[in-house]
């Protein structure tokens, strides 16, 4: 074999060796998709925006709209921004400013940092899928999550700066569509998808993820979501969602999880595991004795 052909063979061998770890990487790659409002934040960005522009009855407007089922759950703000005269004054700069006014849960940046690192051979792609305006969410998470990892409601603005069209709303079933596109773009199989959310806008997507052997995590005590999510984690610290990911997906034990948090300077003060049964009763029309006899 000549020196030249040996060099070619070495190159081919190297390329083949490189191809094998790439395949292994794909098998250990997970998509972590998280809702934004009340999942990564304490407050609702729609409420922050409304208060900023002087609209006092935002929650009543949302409740009224939700009751009509005119829009997908979570898409109420998008509808109001496009169609409610009171929101006509909203411009892009208001959306940016509202994002800065949103109070994020503690250590969202640490959550993003930990998920960007390889954990016991597993790699994570962290994306935010929100029914809220993408401009608001990108502004709130600036410097924490890259803009192209945030998928939210997109608007068109006319020459005066007014919102003139709604391009896409990732709310309700719309979140399923966005998630499927992400899975196919990132080549992540559905059983390696992890979805984190808090509310009714997340119900469809959680049912979808569960049905395809993925993992679902609720971060609120809402009964509707708790019934569907595989795990519920309540904390004011955003990194708490790592607990079910490490326990259920990577099969880590409690000691290893505590060790990981300690490595990032976090000591767990309380870690209570509580199984909650929600029960309500109402009196029956017949007494128990009557019911037994009849
Ligand atoms: Mg939410």
Boltz pocket constraint, residues with backbone or C-beta under 6 A from the ligand:
constraints:
  - pocket:
      binder: B
      contacts: [[A, 35], [A, 36], [A, 37], [A, 38], [A, 39], [A, 197], [A, 198], [A, 199], [A, 201]]
      max_distance: 6.0
